[in-house]
C-alpha cells in the first residue's frame, strides 16, 4: 500500500486558492510529524524505496493553476450571463411560436365541424340520401386517414428544405383548401355524388397529413424540451374550434346556403397556410441539418429502418396493450350516427341551430373535461379513470333511447331542450377517452418515431371508428332502420349499450398509472467520472490519491 509522499524540505504551498483550509492544516504540521508519516509509510511498506525509484506517479502537474484578475473573471461571467439570457429569450420566443402554430392548427382542425355540418345537411336534404347511405359516405370519406402511418414515416425520414414537420402541415392545408374551394366555387362538384366524394377524400387526405405533422411536432417538442401537457393544450384548442364551429354552423345554415360555409372555411385554410409558410423550425429548435439529395436506395433504406423501429415500439407491452384496448373499445360498438341524425331532422324536425348548439355544448364539456384532467384527474389511476369514462359512455348511449321513445315528453322536457343538452354527450365522452392514451403513448414514444407512432395511433383510431360505422350500417340494414321506418331503432340503441360495456372485461390491459419520466443525470466525461470515483487532491507538487487509485499501481 502506497501512502502519500510529502516533501519535508519546503512547506506545502497550495496552487489552488479555493482550498485555504487544507493549506492552513498542512502548514501547521511540524517537520518531525511529517518525518514520522514518511517513516510509517516505510514501516508498512518495506519496498517503498524501490517504489520511489522505479514507479512514477501516473498524474503529474503540468500546468499550475493560475489565478486570474477579478476583472477578467467578471467579464467572463458577464459574457456567460449574456449568452444564457439570449438562449433563454430565443427558447421563450420559440415556445410562443410553437403554441401559436399548433394552437391555430388544432383550432382549425376543430373548426372543421363548421363545413361538415353544412355538408351533412346538404347530403340529407338536397341530395336526399338515406341514413345508411349518408353514414357510408361519412365513413368512406375517412379512408385516407387510415394511411396516417405512411405520412408519419415520410415525415420522420424525408425532410423538405431541412424541415420535417411544417412543410407537411403546409401540404395538408393546401389540399384541404383546394377540396373545400371546389365545393364552394364549382356548383357541379356538390351536386353529383362521385365528384362530392372525390372532394371529400381530397379534403380528408389533407386533414390527415396535417394532423400527423401537428401531432408529431407536439410530441417531439415536448420530449426535447421536457414539457408535459402539450397534448392537453392541443385538446383545448381542438375543443375551442369545435365550439365556435358548431355555434356558427347552426346560425349560418339558417341564413346562408352550404356553399357559403364552404367558402368561409376555404378562406380560413388560406390564412392558416400563410401563417404556416412563415414559420420556421429553426425558431423552435427542431430543425435538422439539410441532408444531401437522397437516392432512391437511401430513401427506401430510411423508410425500411423507420418501419422496423415502429414495429419494435409497437410490440412493447407498455404500448401494445393499451393501444389494443382503446382500438377494440371503439371498433366493437356499432355507431348509428346517420340514423340518429336523420331521425332528429326528418321525424322530430329539429332546427339546424338546435343540432349545432347541442354540439357546442358537447365541445364545451370536452373543454371542461380536458382542463379538469390536466389540473386534477392526472393523479387518478388511469385504469380507474378509463373504466369510469367507459361506463359513462355506455350510459350516455341510452339517452338516444329516451329521445326515440319520447320519454322526455313524459317528464315534461321538450325535444329541443333534451337534444340540446344531451345529444352530444356520447360523442364528447368518446373523444375525451382518447386523451389519456395520447399522453401515455407520447411519454413512451422513442426518439425518432414521434411521427410514426402518433400517426399509427391516429390511424388505428380512425380505422376503428370506420369499422364501428360500418357495423352500424350493417345493424341498421339488419333491423330494417330506414328513413320512413324507425321502429327498430330502440333495439339498435340497446345493442350499442351492451357492446359498449364489453371492453370492461379486459380493462386490465390499461396500465394503472402514467409512466413517470425519470430525471436525467448530467452527462460526465470519462475523465470526470474517473476522478470523481477515485478522487484527487493537488497540493503543491504532491498528489494525494485514494486507496483504490494506489492499488491500481501495484497491479
N, C-alpha and C positions, 0 to 999 in steps of 0.2 A: 504494500500500500504506500503510495507516494503522497506525502503531505506538502503543504505549501512551503516553498523555499523563499526565505525572506533575507535580504541583504542587511548586514549589521553595520556596514561601513557608513552609510548615509541614512539620514532619516527618510521616512517614506513621504513622497510628495505626490499628491493627487493631481492627475491631469484633468479630472472632471470636476468642475466647481460645484456640481449639483449634489455632491455627497460629502458635505463638510463633517458630518457626524463620524463617518469612517475615518476621515483624516485625523480628527481630534482623538479618536480612540487609539489609533495606531501610533501617533506621535507621543502619547503619554506612556507607552510601553518602554521600560528601561532596557538597556542593551543586554544585561545579564539574562532577562526573561526571554529575549529574542534568541540568545545563545542556547538557553535551555530548550526552547522549542526545537531548535535545529538539532541538538543532541538527542531529544526524544524521538525525532524522526529517524535519526541514525540508529537508535536503540531498537525501534520497531522494525526497521528495515536495514539490515546489515549491508546490503548491496547498494546502498544509496550512493556511495562514491562512484561505483561503476555506472549507475544510472545517470549521474551527473555528467559523466564523461561521454557515455555512448548515446543516450537518448536526449533529444532536444524537445522542447515543448512544441506541440503542433501549431499553436497560435502564437504569433508574435505581434508586437506593437509596431506597426509600420508607420502609421501617421498619428501623431499625438493629437488630442482634442484641443482645438484652438478656440479660445473664447473670442467671439466677435464683439463689435461695439453694439451698444444698446440701440443706437440709431439704425444700424443695418437690420437688426432683429425686428425693430418696429416697422421698418419699410417692408420687410418680407411678410410680416403679419398683416400689414395693410393690404398688400397685393393679394394674399390668400383670401382675406376677408372680402375684397372686391370681386375676386373670381367666384367665390361662393355665392355672393349676392347676385351676380349675373346669372349663374346657373339656376339659382332659385327663382329668379324672375322669369327666366326662359321656361322653366318647368311649370310655373304658375300660368303663364300665358298659354303654353301647350295644353294644360289641363282645361283651361277655359275654352280653347278652340275645340278640344275633344268633346266637351259637354255640349257645345253649340252644334257641332256637326252631327253627333249621334242623337242629340235631343231632337233636332229638326227631322232627322231621318226616321226615327221611331214615331214622331208625331205625325208625319205624313203617312207612315205605314198604318197607323191607327185611323187616320182620316180617310183611308180607302173605303171605309163603310159608306161614305157620302156618295160616291158614284155607284157603288154596288147596290145600295138601297134603290136608287133610280133604275138600275138595270133589272133588279128583281121585279119591280112594278111594271117595267116595260115588257118583260117576257110574260108576266102573268096576265096583264090587261090588254096590251097592244098586240102581242103575238098569240095570246090565248093558249098558252102551254098548259098541259095537265100537271098536277102536282108531282107525279113521278118523273115526267119529262123535265120539269123545272129542276128537280133535285139531281137528275142525271147531268144536266148542263152545269150545274154548280159544282158537282164533284169531278166531272171530266175536265173542267177548266183548271183544276188544281194539279193535273198530271205533271206539268213542268216542275212543280215543287218537289216531286219525288226524286228528281235528278240533282237535288242540292248537294249530295256528297261530291259529285263531279265538279260543281262550281267551287266547292271548298278546296278540293285538291288542286285545281288550277290556281286558285288564289294563294295557296301556300307555296306552290312550286314555281309558278310563272309570274315574274314581275313585269310590269308595264311602266317603262320610264323610271325604273328604280323604286317604284311603289307597288305594293301588292294588295292593298285594300281599297283605297279611294278610287283608283281607276275602274274597278269593278262596280263600285257604287254608282259612278257616273254612267257606265254602260247600262246598268239595270234601270236607272231613272230615265235614260233616253228611250229605251224600249217601251217603258210604260207611257211616256208622253206621246210616242207615236201611235200606240194602240188606242188610248182614250181620245187622242186628237182625231183619229179617223172616225171613231163613233160620233164625235161631236160635229165634224165638218163635212162628212160624207153621209148623206141620209140613207143611201142604199146599204151601207155597211151594217146598219142596225135593223134593217127590215127583213133580211134573209138570215135564216138560222146558220148556214155554213159560214158566211162572212162574219157573223156575230161571234161564232165560236173561234174563228181564226184570230179576231181581235182580242178575245178573252184569253186565249192561250198565249198570245204575244205579251199581253199585259202581265199575266201571271209569271211568265218567264223572266221578264224584267224585275218583277217584285221579288222573285225567289233569289235572283243574283244579288240584288241589293240587300236583302235580309241576311244572306250568308256572309257578305262582306261586312255588314254592320255588326253582326254577332261575333265574327272573328276579331274585328277591330276592338270591340269592348272587352273580349276575353284576353286578347294579347296585351292590351294596355293595362288592364287590371293586374295581370300576372307580372308584367315588367316593373310596374311602379308600386306593386303590393297594395292595391286599392281594392277593397271589397265593397260590394253593394252596388256596382255599376249596373248589374242586371236588374236590380230593383228600380234604379233610376230609369232604365230603359222601359220597364213595365209602366212606370208612372207616365212617361211621355207617350207611350202607346195608348194608355187609358185616356189621357187628356185629349189626344187626337180623336179617339173614338167618341168621346163625349161631345166634342164640337161637331164632328161629322154627322152623328145621328141627330143632334139638335137642329142643325141647319138643314139636314136632309129632309126631315119631316116637313119643315116650313117651305122649302123650295119646291117640293112635289106638289104643293097646293097652289103655288104661284107661277111656276115655270115648267117647261117640258123637260124630259130627261136629258135631251141633248145639251141644254144649257148647263146642267150639272156636270156632264162630261167635259164641257169646255172649261169650266171653272177649275176642275181638278187637273186638267192639262196645263193650265197656266201655273198652278201651284207646283206641278212637277218641273216645269221650266225654271221656276225660281230656285227650286232645290238643286237642279242641275248646275245653275250658275254658281251657287254657293259651294257646291262640291268641287267644281273645277278650280275654284280659287283656293281651296285648302291644299296643304302640303303635309305629307307625312313626316318631313324633317322637323316641322314645328312641334310635333307631338312626340318626337323621339322614337319613332318606329320605322324610320327609313332604313332600307337595306342598301348595301353597295350596289352600284349599277353593274349588272352582270354583262359579260360579253354576249354576243349574239349566239344563242344556243342552237346546236344542230338538232336534227330530229332524234338522233340517238340519245343525246343528253337529256332532251325533254322527256322522252319515253322512260329513261332511267330514273329521272326525278319523280315522275308520276308513279312508276313501279315501286320506288322506295317509299313514297308517301302512302301508297296503298298498303304496303307492308306495315308501316308504322301505325296506320289507322286500325288495321286488323289486330295488331298486338295490343293497342289501347282498348279496343272494344272487348277483347277476350279477358281482360282483367275482371275479376269477380266484383270488385267495388264499382265498376262501370256497367258491366253486363247485366247484373241482377236488377238494379233499379230501372235500367233502360227497358228491359223486357217487361217489367211490371207496368210502367206508365204507358207503353205502347199497347199492351194487351188490354189494359183497363179502358182504353179509348176504342180499340178496334172491335171489341166484343159487344158493344152497346149499339143497337140499331137506332139511327137517328131519323126522326120523322119531321125534319125541319120544313121540307117542302109542303107536306100535308098540313102541318100546323099553320104555316103562313097562308096557304090558300083557304083554309078553314076560317081564319081570322078575317081575311079580306073579302071572301065571297059569301060566307054564311053569316058571320057576325057583322059584316060591313063596317069594320073599324077603319077610321081615317088613317091615312099615312102618317099624320102628325102623331097619333097615339102610338103607333108602332115605333116611330122614330124616338119619341120621348121614352118609351119603355127601354129601348137600348141605351139611351142616355143614362137612365137610372142604373142600368146594369154596368155601364162603364164607370159611373161614379162609385158603385160598390166595389168594382175591381180596383180602382184607385185607392179607396179606403182600405181594402184588404191588403194591398201591396204596402202601404205605409205602415199599417199595423204589424205586418210580418217583418218589415225592415227594422222597426223600433222595438217590438215586444216579442213576437212569436218565434224569432230565431232561437230562443232559449228552450222552446218546447221540443221534445224529441221528435224527429222527423217522422218516424213511423206512426206515432200517435196523431200528429197533425194531419198527415195524409189520410189516415183512417177516418178521422172525423170529417174531413172535407169530402171524402168519397161517400160517406153516409148522408151528408147534407145534399150532395149532388143527386144521389138516388131519390131522396125525398122530394127534391125540387122538381123532378120529372112528374110527380103526381099532381103538381099544380095545374098542368095542362089538362089532366083528367077532371079537375074541378071546373075548369072553364068549359070543357066539352059537355059535361053533364049538367052545366048551368047550376051547380050547387051554390055558386057565388050569389046568384039572384035570390036563392032561398035565404041566404044570410044577409040580404039587403045590400050587396055590393054590386054596382053596375059592371057591365062587361068592360067598359073603357077603363074604369078605375082599377079593376083587377088585372087586366092586361098591362096597364101602365106600371103597376107596382111589381108584378111577379112574372111577367112574361120572359124577361131576360135573365132571371136568376140562375137557371141551369147553365146557360152559356157562360155566365160570369164565373161560376164555380169551376167549370171545366177549364177555363183559361187560367184561373189562379192556381189550379192544381199543378200546372207545368212549372211555375216559378221556383219552388224548392228544388226540383230536379235540374233546372237550368243552373242554379247556383252550385249544386252538387257536382255536376259534370264540369263546370267551369273551374272549380277548385281542383279537380282531379285530372284536368286536361294536361298532357305532357307538352313540353315546349316544342314548337314547330308543327303541332297538329291542331292549332286553335281553329282554323277554318274547316279542317276536315271533320273534326269531332263535333263541333257545334252544328255544322251543316248536316252531318249524319243524324244528329238528334232531331233537327227540324224536319229532315226528310222522313224519318221514321214516324214522327208525329203526324205529318201531313198524310203519309200513306195509311196510317191507322185511321185517320178521320175520313179518308176516301173509302176505305173498307167499311167503316161504320155507316157512311152514307149509302153505299150500295146494299148493305144489309137492310137499311131502312126502306130502300126501293123494293127489294125483294119481299120484305114483310108487308108493305102496302099492297103489292101485287097479290100476295098470298091470301090476304084477308079481304081483298076487293075494295080497298080505300080509293075512291075516285072523287072527282070534283063535284059529282052530283049525288054521292053516297058516302057519308062519313059515319055510318052506323057502327062500323068495326074499329073506328079509331080508338075508343077506350081500351079495347083488348090490346092493341099495339102499344099503347102507353104503359099498360101493366107489364107487358113483356120487357119493355125498356127498363122499368123499375127493377125487375128481378135480375136482368142482365147486369145492371149497374152494381148490384150487391155481390156478384160473384168474385170480383177481384179481391175482396176482403179475405178470401180463403187463403191466398198466398201473399198476404201483406208482409210476411216475414222476409220477403225479398228486398224490402225497403230498409235501408240502414236506420238505426235508432237516432243517430245524430249526424250533423255535418262534420266532415273532417276538419280538424284544427291544423292550420298551417304552422309548422314549427319555425321559430325564428332562426334565420340563417346566421351562422357564425362568420365572422370576418375572416377572409382568407389570409393565411400566413405563408410566407415563403419557407422554403426548406431550411434555410439557414436560421430564420427566426424561430421555427419550431424546434430546431436542434438546440439553440441557445436557451430557449425557454425550458426545454426538457432537462438540459444538463446544467445550465447556469454558468455565468462567468462574471467575475468582478475584476476590473482592471484597476490596479493600484500602482501608479508609477510604472516601473518596468516589471512588476510582479503580477503573475496570473494565478488567481485562486480558483480552482475548479471543484466541483462536487465530486463525490467519490465515484459516481458512475462514470464520469469522464476519465478519472485516473485509472480505473480498472481497465478501460479500453487500451491504455498504453501498454499493458502487460500481455495483452492477447496477441 
